[in-house]
Amino acid sequence: MTDHPFLFSGLMVRTLLDGRKTQTRRRLTPHNTFFDGRPWSKLAKAQEWDWENAWVDGGPSPAGNPGPYLHLPWLSGDADPFEQTVHRIYPKVQPGDRIWVKETHAIVPSTAYRMSTGVEQIVNPADRDDAAIYREGWERSAPTWKPSIFMPRWASRLTLPVAAVKIERLQDISEEDAIAEGAHRGKASGRFADNYGAMAIAGDWFGTARAWYRDLWDRINGAGAWDKNPWVIAYSFDPLRKNIDEVRG
């Protein structure tokens, strides 16, 4: 079992807190994969790979490594030693691993908000003078918020035990999986949006969860990102509202 930090936007943190989000997709890159079971070398990164003709194998590999993995053919570049070769690309995060959520937060004196009703915080176990509070859901005068990338492990309030991992093209997402990405479905209209508030804004709701997720992907990754249809890794989990060091098993 390995622990991995993932950055989440405020909107996605809210879907996790609400229990609506049980999947997350990340674009497949050398950063989150292994090349033939090892970190990508500089030489491997420098090659041109035939992503359009790659294909998924559910595994296990001949060496016994668990699936799924991506068969990735060489396209062009340094012909030695890659010419005419096909390689196995494995997700670093595997079922049984745990993800701890990094989000926008502030580190404050542990007594600053202790008596305030409804303020969620985690006190630093190594230095009880400090506590973490969270931007998502904050409704009072704001402290100085820190970007999610700077969140220390002890301050994380959400843990995602990984139950399943799969590789697919982005546009192959099913309607069921798009709902699992955190879509809010209106009870009366049956349409999909970010949340209840977005349902009241014309143009912010969609007829299918896939259409909502397409819009979300472009908002997060930039206009036209959906149309590029990259390979992605989809992680399934049941979110826990606990710091990762409190989670056992």
C-alpha contacts under 8 A as a table, 3 or more apart, distances in Angstrom:
res1	aa1	res2	aa2	distance
1	M	96	G	5.77
1	M	97	D	4.71
1	M	98	R	7.29
2	T	93	V	7.68
2	T	96	G	7.91
2	T	97	D	4.88
2	T	98	R	6.34
3	D	97	D	5.90
3	D	98	R	4.81
3	D	99	I	5.76
3	D	100	W	7.17
4	H	93	V	7.49
4	H	97	D	7.72
4	H	98	R	6.25
4	H	99	I	4.79
4	H	100	W	6.20
5	P	99	I	5.66
5	P	100	W	4.95
5	P	101	V	6.07
5	P	102	K	6.58
6	F	99	I	6.48
6	F	100	W	6.29
6	F	101	V	5.37
6	F	102	K	5.87
7	L	101	V	6.13
7	L	102	K	4.75
7	L	103	E	6.21
7	L	148	S	6.23
7	L	149	I	6.64
8	F	12	M	5.95
8	F	13	V	6.15
8	F	101	V	6.64
8	F	102	K	6.16
8	F	103	E	5.69
8	F	148	S	7.44
9	S	12	M	5.29
9	S	13	V	6.18
9	S	103	E	6.58
9	S	104	T	7.79
10	G	13	V	5.02
10	G	14	R	6.29
10	G	103	E	6.96
10	G	104	T	7.22
10	G	135	R	7.52
10	G	136	E	5.45
11	L	14	R	5.20
11	L	15	T	6.55
11	L	136	E	7.78
11	L	194	D	7.68
12	M	15	T	5.03
12	M	16	L	6.29
12	M	21	K	7.66
12	M	182	G	7.40
13	V	16	L	5.06
13	V	17	L	6.17
13	V	103	E	7.32
13	V	136	E	7.11
14	R	17	L	5.01
14	R	18	D	6.08
14	R	136	E	6.81
14	R	137	G	7.85
15	T	18	D	5.05
15	T	19	G	6.18
15	T	20	R	5.23
15	T	21	K	5.30
15	T	182	G	5.45
16	L	19	G	5.06
16	L	20	R	6.07
16	L	21	K	5.07
16	L	22	T	7.47
16	L	182	G	7.60
16	L	239	P	6.43
17	L	20	R	7.78
17	L	239	P	7.95
17	L	241	R	7.32
18	D	21	K	7.75
19	G	22	T	7.37
19	G	239	P	6.91
20	R	180	A	6.66
20	R	181	E	7.48
20	R	182	G	4.82
20	R	183	A	7.18
20	R	184	H	7.66
21	K	24	T	7.68
21	K	179	I	7.93
21	K	180	A	5.33
21	K	181	E	4.99
21	K	182	G	4.05
21	K	183	A	7.71
21	K	239	P	7.82
22	T	180	A	5.24
22	T	181	E	6.26
22	T	182	G	7.21
22	T	236	S	5.71
22	T	237	F	5.20
22	T	238	D	5.63
22	T	239	P	6.76
23	Q	177	D	7.34
23	Q	180	A	5.54
23	Q	181	E	5.07
23	Q	182	G	7.82
23	Q	234	A	6.66
23	Q	235	Y	5.44
23	Q	236	S	4.45
23	Q	237	F	6.23
24	T	181	E	5.98
24	T	234	A	5.71
24	T	235	Y	5.44
24	T	236	S	6.86
25	R	232	V	6.16
25	R	233	I	5.52
25	R	234	A	4.41
25	R	235	Y	6.40
26	R	232	V	5.42
26	R	233	I	5.43
26	R	234	A	6.69
27	R	230	P	6.58
27	R	231	W	6.11
27	R	232	V	4.28
27	R	233	I	6.34
28	L	32	N	6.59
28	L	33	T	7.11
28	L	230	P	7.61
28	L	231	W	5.64
28	L	232	V	4.79
28	L	233	I	5.90
29	T	32	N	5.66
29	T	33	T	6.34
30	P	33	T	5.20
30	P	34	F	6.85
30	P	35	F	7.73
30	P	39	P	7.69
30	P	40	W	6.15
30	P	45	K	7.63
32	N	91	P	6.15
32	N	92	K	5.57
32	N	93	V	7.58
33	T	39	P	7.43
33	T	89	I	6.30
33	T	90	Y	5.27
33	T	91	P	4.40
33	T	92	K	4.92
34	F	37	G	5.12
34	F	38	R	4.99
34	F	39	P	4.93
34	F	40	W	6.23
34	F	89	I	5.65
34	F	90	Y	5.02
34	F	91	P	6.36
34	F	92	K	6.25
35	F	38	R	5.20
35	F	39	P	5.77
35	F	40	W	5.22
35	F	87	H	7.12
35	F	88	R	6.14
35	F	89	I	4.98
35	F	90	Y	6.67
36	D	87	H	6.08
36	D	88	R	4.90
36	D	89	I	6.05
36	D	90	Y	7.30
37	G	65	N	7.94
37	G	88	R	7.53
37	G	89	I	7.42
37	G	90	Y	6.63
40	W	44	A	6.08
40	W	45	K	6.47
41	S	44	A	5.13
41	S	45	K	6.26
42	K	45	K	5.13
42	K	46	A	6.20
43	L	46	A	5.11
43	L	47	Q	6.73
44	A	47	Q	5.53
46	A	77	G	7.30
47	Q	74	W	7.46
47	Q	75	L	7.69
47	Q	76	S	6.31
47	Q	77	G	4.84
47	Q	78	D	6.58
48	E	74	W	6.58
48	E	75	L	5.31
48	E	76	S	4.95
48	E	77	G	5.74
49	W	72	L	6.86
49	W	73	P	6.13
49	W	74	W	4.79
49	W	75	L	4.86
49	W	76	S	6.91
50	D	53	N	5.69
50	D	54	A	6.42
50	D	72	L	6.53
50	D	73	P	5.39
50	D	74	W	5.81
50	D	75	L	5.06
51	W	54	A	5.10
51	W	72	L	6.61
51	W	73	P	7.55
53	N	72	L	7.59
53	N	73	P	7.35
54	A	70	L	6.63
54	A	71	H	5.50
54	A	72	L	4.81
54	A	73	P	6.42
55	W	70	L	5.68
55	W	71	H	5.34
55	W	72	L	7.07
56	V	68	P	6.87
56	V	69	Y	5.89
56	V	70	L	4.60
56	V	71	H	6.17
56	V	167	I	6.88
56	V	168	E	7.46
57	D	67	G	6.84
57	D	68	P	5.65
57	D	69	Y	5.49
57	D	70	L	6.13
57	D	71	H	7.03
58	G	67	G	4.87
58	G	68	P	4.19
58	G	69	Y	6.50
59	G	65	N	7.38
59	G	66	P	5.65
59	G	67	G	3.88
59	G	68	P	5.30
59	G	69	Y	6.76
60	P	63	A	7.75
60	P	64	G	5.42
60	P	65	N	5.40
60	P	66	P	4.52
60	P	67	G	5.01
60	P	68	P	7.36
61	S	64	G	5.06
61	S	65	N	5.19
61	S	66	P	6.57
61	S	67	G	6.97
62	P	65	N	7.47
67	G	90	Y	7.44
68	P	90	Y	7.07
68	P	91	P	7.91
68	P	165	V	7.40
68	P	166	K	6.08
68	P	167	I	6.77
69	Y	88	R	6.15
69	Y	89	I	5.39
69	Y	90	Y	4.80
69	Y	91	P	7.04
69	Y	167	I	7.12
70	L	87	H	7.90
70	L	88	R	5.52
70	L	89	I	4.90
70	L	90	Y	6.72
70	L	167	I	7.39
71	H	86	V	6.30
71	H	87	H	5.55
71	H	88	R	4.90
71	H	89	I	6.49
72	L	86	V	5.37
72	L	87	H	5.13
72	L	88	R	6.27
72	L	89	I	6.99
73	P	84	Q	7.40
73	P	85	T	6.00
73	P	86	V	4.16
73	P	87	H	6.33
74	W	82	F	6.48
74	W	83	E	6.52
74	W	84	Q	6.21
74	W	85	T	5.71
74	W	86	V	6.10
74	W	87	H	7.95
75	L	83	E	7.89
75	L	84	Q	7.91
76	S	79	A	7.23
76	S	83	E	7.51
78	D	81	P	7.41
78	D	82	F	6.99
78	D	83	E	7.72
79	A	82	F	5.38
79	A	83	E	4.69
80	D	83	E	6.36
82	F	85	T	5.43
91	P	94	Q	6.77
91	P	233	I	7.30
93	V	97	D	6.32
93	V	165	V	7.76
94	Q	97	D	5.66
94	Q	162	V	7.05
94	Q	164	A	7.31
94	Q	165	V	6.38
95	P	162	V	5.05
95	P	163	A	4.98
95	P	164	A	5.13
95	P	165	V	6.40
96	G	161	P	6.59
96	G	162	V	5.54
96	G	163	A	6.29
97	D	161	P	6.20
97	D	162	V	5.55
98	R	159	T	6.90
98	R	160	L	5.63
98	R	161	P	4.41
98	R	162	V	5.64
98	R	244	I	7.92
99	I	159	T	5.81
99	I	160	L	4.89
99	I	161	P	6.29
99	I	162	V	7.14
100	W	153	R	7.50
100	W	156	S	6.58
100	W	158	L	6.16
100	W	159	T	4.68
100	W	160	L	6.25
100	W	243	N	7.68
100	W	244	I	6.17
101	V	156	S	5.96
101	V	157	R	7.27
101	V	158	L	5.51
101	V	159	T	6.24
101	V	160	L	7.67
102	K	148	S	5.07
102	K	149	I	6.53
102	K	150	F	7.96
102	K	151	M	5.71
102	K	152	P	7.99
102	K	156	S	6.23
103	E	134	Y	7.53
103	E	135	R	7.97
103	E	147	P	6.96
103	E	148	S	4.03
103	E	149	I	7.39
103	E	151	M	6.82
103	E	156	S	7.78
104	T	134	Y	6.27
104	T	135	R	5.59
104	T	136	E	7.44
104	T	145	W	6.49
104	T	146	K	5.67
104	T	147	P	4.81
104	T	148	S	4.33
104	T	151	M	7.54
105	H	132	A	6.59
105	H	133	I	5.61
105	H	134	Y	4.34
105	H	135	R	5.43
105	H	145	W	5.43
105	H	146	K	5.33
105	H	147	P	6.83
105	H	148	S	6.75
105	H	151	M	7.07
106	A	132	A	5.64
106	A	133	I	5.42
106	A	134	Y	6.41
106	A	135	R	7.66
106	A	143	P	6.81
106	A	144	T	6.29
106	A	145	W	4.89
106	A	146	K	5.61
107	I	130	D	6.37
107	I	131	A	5.58
107	I	132	A	4.68
107	I	133	I	6.61
108	V	112	A	6.78
108	V	130	D	5.67
108	V	131	A	5.45
108	V	132	A	6.34
108	V	133	I	7.45
109	P	112	A	5.37
109	P	129	D	5.63
109	P	130	D	4.76
109	P	131	A	6.03
110	S	113	Y	7.08
110	S	114	R	6.78
110	S	123	V	6.25
110	S	128	R	6.71
110	S	129	D	5.18
110	S	130	D	4.71
110	S	131	A	4.62
110	S	132	A	7.98
111	T	114	R	5.15
111	T	115	M	7.70
111	T	129	D	7.64
112	A	115	M	7.84
113	Y	116	S	5.12
113	Y	119	V	6.65
114	R	119	V	7.50
116	S	119	V	5.98
119	V	133	I	7.45
120	E	133	I	6.21
120	E	134	Y	7.35
121	Q	131	A	6.25
121	Q	132	A	5.28
121	Q	133	I	4.77
121	Q	134	Y	7.43
122	I	131	A	5.37
122	I	132	A	5.25
122	I	133	I	7.04
122	I	154	W	7.82
122	I	155	A	6.00
122	I	156	S	7.96
122	I	157	R	7.40
123	V	127	D	7.96
123	V	128	R	5.90
123	V	129	D	7.68
123	V	130	D	5.97
123	V	131	A	4.04
123	V	132	A	6.40
123	V	155	A	7.59
124	N	127	D	5.28
124	N	128	R	5.24
124	N	129	D	7.36
124	N	130	D	5.54
124	N	131	A	5.48
124	N	132	A	7.53
124	N	154	W	6.35
124	N	155	A	7.02
125	P	128	R	5.79
125	P	154	W	7.48
127	D	130	D	6.15
128	R	131	A	7.26
131	A	155	A	7.57
132	A	155	A	5.54
134	Y	137	G	7.53
134	Y	138	W	6.94
135	R	138	W	5.30
135	R	145	W	7.06
138	W	142	A	7.69
142	A	145	W	7.62
146	K	150	F	6.63
146	K	151	M	7.63
147	P	150	F	5.91
147	P	151	M	7.44
148	S	151	M	5.42
151	M	155	A	6.52
151	M	156	S	7.20
152	P	155	A	5.57
152	P	156	S	7.11
153	R	156	S	5.62
153	R	243	N	7.99
153	R	244	I	7.76
154	W	243	N	6.78
154	W	244	I	7.88
154	W	245	D	7.57
155	A	243	N	7.24
156	S	159	T	7.70
156	S	242	K	7.79
156	S	243	N	5.40
156	S	244	I	7.27
157	R	241	R	5.79
157	R	242	K	5.12
157	R	243	N	4.74
157	R	244	I	7.73
158	L	239	P	6.79
158	L	240	L	5.69
158	L	241	R	4.72
158	L	242	K	5.26
158	L	243	N	5.87
158	L	244	I	7.23
159	T	239	P	5.97
159	T	240	L	5.14
159	T	241	R	6.49
159	T	242	K	6.01
159	T	243	N	6.20
159	T	244	I	5.39
159	T	247	V	7.80
160	L	237	F	5.68
160	L	238	D	6.15
160	L	239	P	4.75
160	L	240	L	6.16
161	P	237	F	5.55
161	P	238	D	6.53
161	P	239	P	7.08
161	P	240	L	7.93
162	V	165	V	7.59
162	V	235	Y	6.55
162	V	236	S	5.83
162	V	237	F	4.74
162	V	238	D	7.66
163	A	235	Y	7.60
163	A	236	S	5.55
163	A	237	F	5.20
163	A	238	D	7.82
164	A	235	Y	5.97
164	A	236	S	5.12
164	A	237	F	7.17
165	V	233	I	6.93
165	V	234	A	5.68
165	V	235	Y	4.76
165	V	236	S	6.39
166	K	233	I	5.78
166	K	234	A	5.29
166	K	235	Y	6.83
167	I	231	W	6.99
167	I	232	V	5.79
167	I	233	I	4.66
167	I	234	A	6.25
168	E	172	D	6.57
168	E	173	I	7.84
168	E	231	W	5.67
168	E	232	V	5.65
168	E	233	I	6.68
168	E	234	A	7.71
169	R	172	D	5.43
169	R	173	I	7.63
169	R	229	N	6.05
169	R	230	P	5.72
169	R	231	W	4.39
169	R	232	V	5.89
170	L	173	I	6.09
170	L	226	W	7.31
170	L	229	N	5.18
170	L	230	P	5.73
170	L	231	W	5.98
170	L	232	V	5.86
171	Q	226	W	7.36
171	Q	229	N	5.85
173	I	177	D	6.19
173	I	178	A	6.50
173	I	210	R	7.33
174	S	177	D	5.15
174	S	178	A	6.14
174	S	210	R	7.13
175	E	178	A	5.06
175	E	179	I	6.37
175	E	208	T	7.32
175	E	209	A	5.87
175	E	210	R	5.57
176	E	179	I	5.25
176	E	180	A	6.41
176	E	209	A	7.96
177	D	180	A	4.81
177	D	181	E	6.34
178	A	181	E	5.08
178	A	182	G	7.36
178	A	183	A	6.95
178	A	209	A	5.36
178	A	210	R	5.40
178	A	213	Y	6.14
179	I	182	G	5.70
179	I	183	A	4.98
179	I	184	H	7.72
179	I	209	A	5.63
179	I	210	R	7.81
180	A	183	A	6.99
181	E	213	Y	7.69
182	G	194	D	7.72
183	A	192	F	6.09
183	A	193	A	6.00
183	A	194	D	5.90
183	A	195	N	7.44
183	A	209	A	6.32
183	A	212	W	7.25
183	A	213	Y	7.62
184	H	192	F	5.43
184	H	193	A	5.23
184	H	194	D	5.69
184	H	195	N	5.17
184	H	196	Y	6.95
185	R	190	G	5.74
185	R	191	R	5.53
185	R	192	F	4.52
185	R	193	A	6.56
185	R	195	N	7.99
186	G	189	S	5.35
186	G	190	G	4.88
186	G	191	R	5.42
186	G	192	F	6.31
186	G	193	A	7.85
186	G	196	Y	7.28
186	G	199	M	7.25
187	K	190	G	5.67
190	G	207	G	7.70
191	R	205	W	6.26
191	R	206	F	5.55
191	R	207	G	5.06
191	R	208	T	6.61
191	R	209	A	7.98
192	F	199	M	7.77
192	F	205	W	5.32
192	F	206	F	5.05
192	F	207	G	6.34
192	F	208	T	6.26
192	F	209	A	5.79
192	F	212	W	6.39
193	A	196	Y	7.36
193	A	198	A	6.04
193	A	199	M	6.08
193	A	204	D	6.21
193	A	205	W	4.56
193	A	206	F	6.38
193	A	212	W	6.36
194	D	198	A	6.08
194	D	199	M	7.97
194	D	204	D	7.85
194	D	205	W	7.81
194	D	212	W	7.92
195	N	198	A	5.46
195	N	199	M	6.86
196	Y	199	M	5.37
196	Y	200	A	7.54
197	G	200	A	5.85
197	G	201	I	7.56
198	A	201	I	5.39
198	A	204	D	5.75
198	A	205	W	6.91
199	M	202	A	7.52
199	M	204	D	6.51
199	M	205	W	5.81
201	I	204	D	5.65
201	I	205	W	7.62
202	A	205	W	7.08
203	G	206	F	7.69
205	W	212	W	7.14
206	F	209	A	7.06
206	F	211	A	6.07
206	F	212	W	5.59
207	G	211	A	6.97
207	G	212	W	7.92
208	T	211	A	5.30
208	T	212	W	6.51
209	A	212	W	4.97
209	A	213	Y	6.11
210	R	213	Y	4.99
210	R	214	R	6.10
211	A	214	R	5.11
211	A	215	D	6.40
212	W	215	D	5.24
212	W	216	L	6.20
213	Y	216	L	4.84
213	Y	217	W	6.00
214	R	217	W	5.23
214	R	218	D	6.43
214	R	226	W	6.20
215	D	218	D	5.31
215	D	219	R	6.24
216	L	219	R	5.02
216	L	220	I	6.22
217	W	220	I	5.24
217	W	221	N	5.83
217	W	222	G	7.67
217	W	225	A	7.01
217	W	226	W	6.38
218	D	221	N	5.14
218	D	222	G	4.85
218	D	223	A	4.99
218	D	224	G	6.27
218	D	225	A	5.42
218	D	226	W	6.02
219	R	222	G	5.64
219	R	223	A	6.79
221	N	225	A	5.97
222	G	225	A	5.67
223	A	226	W	7.85
224	G	227	D	5.37
224	G	228	K	6.84
225	A	228	K	5.44
225	A	229	N	7.31
226	W	229	N	5.53
226	W	230	P	7.91
242	K	246	E	6.29
242	K	247	V	6.82
243	N	246	E	5.42
243	N	247	V	6.90
244	I	247	V	5.26
245	D	248	R	7.70
